[in-house]
Structure formats: structure tokens, C-alpha cells
Amino acid sequence: MLGGALTRVSSRWDKQLGSVMDACALNSNHMDFTKNAHAGDEVFIERHVSSIHTLDKGFDESYAPPGEKNPI
């Protein structure tokens, strides 16, 4: 009787372990997909921000010496 119960418990644990491993694999695959899908976002944001910085430099280039306030 005890042997049959332990066999049943072991079988259930094996099933549950398989379910948890499947869920982990699904999450891992989703995270890999998301990482690849958004891989170019960092580059896009970096280019966008650096272009704003370049544009911003041009606003005071001819009206005041660098580092000083525009008198106008």
C-alpha cells in the first residue's frame, strides 16, 4: 500500500515538474523574442537623442560666445 502511494506521488511530481519546465521554456522563448524584436530600439533612441543634441548646439552659435547668454 505504501509503495503504491509513493509511486503515485512520484508520478504526480514528475508531471508537475514537466509543467513547470514547459512554462519556463515558454517564458524564455517569449523573452528571447521580445529582446530580438526590440533590438533596434536602443539604436533608434540613441540616434534620436544625439540628433537633438546636435540641433540644440546650433541655436546659439552666432549670437553669443560659447558659454555666455544670448543678449537678445
C-alpha positions as CSV (number, residue, x, y, z in Angstrom):
1,M,0.0,0.0,0.0
2,L,2.7,2.5,0.9
3,G,4.7,1.6,-2.2
4,G,1.7,2.3,-4.4
5,A,1.2,5.7,-2.7
6,L,4.8,6.7,-3.1
7,T,4.7,5.7,-6.8
8,R,1.6,7.8,-7.3
9,V,3.2,10.8,-5.6
10,S,6.4,10.4,-7.6
11,S,4.4,10.2,-10.8
12,R,2.5,13.4,-9.9
13,W,5.7,15.2,-9.1
14,D,7.1,14.2,-12.4
15,K,4.0,15.6,-14.2
16,Q,4.2,18.9,-12.2
17,L,7.9,19.2,-12.9
18,G,7.2,18.8,-16.6
19,S,4.5,21.5,-16.5
20,V,6.8,23.9,-14.7
21,M,9.7,23.2,-17.1
22,D,7.3,23.8,-20.1
23,A,6.2,27.1,-18.6
24,C,9.8,28.2,-18.0
25,A,10.6,27.3,-21.6
26,L,7.7,29.3,-22.9
27,N,8.7,32.4,-20.8
28,S,12.3,32.0,-22.0
29,N,11.2,31.9,-25.7
30,H,9.0,34.9,-25.2
31,M,11.8,36.9,-23.6
32,D,14.2,35.9,-26.4
33,F,11.6,37.0,-29.0
34,T,10.9,40.3,-27.2
35,K,14.7,41.0,-26.9
36,N,15.1,40.4,-30.7
37,A,12.0,42.4,-31.6
38,H,13.2,45.5,-29.7
39,A,16.9,45.1,-30.5
40,G,16.9,48.2,-32.8
41,D,15.1,50.4,-30.3
42,E,18.2,51.3,-28.4
43,V,20.0,52.4,-31.6
44,F,16.9,54.4,-32.7
45,I,16.7,56.2,-29.4
46,E,20.4,56.9,-29.3
47,R,20.3,58.4,-32.8
48,H,17.2,60.5,-32.0
49,V,18.7,61.9,-28.8
50,S,22.1,62.7,-30.4
51,S,20.4,64.5,-33.3
52,I,18.5,66.7,-30.7
53,H,21.8,67.5,-29.1
54,T,23.4,68.4,-32.4
55,L,20.4,70.6,-33.3
56,D,20.5,72.3,-29.9
57,K,24.1,73.3,-30.4
58,G,23.2,75.3,-33.5
59,F,20.8,77.7,-31.7
60,D,23.4,80.0,-30.1
61,E,26.4,79.6,-32.4
62,S,26.3,83.1,-33.9
63,Y,24.6,85.2,-31.3
64,A,26.8,84.8,-28.3
65,P,30.3,83.4,-27.5
66,P,30.1,79.8,-26.3
67,G,29.0,79.5,-22.7
68,E,27.5,83.0,-22.5
69,K,23.9,84.0,-22.6
70,N,22.4,85.4,-25.7
71,P,21.9,89.2,-25.2
72,I,18.9,89.3,-27.4
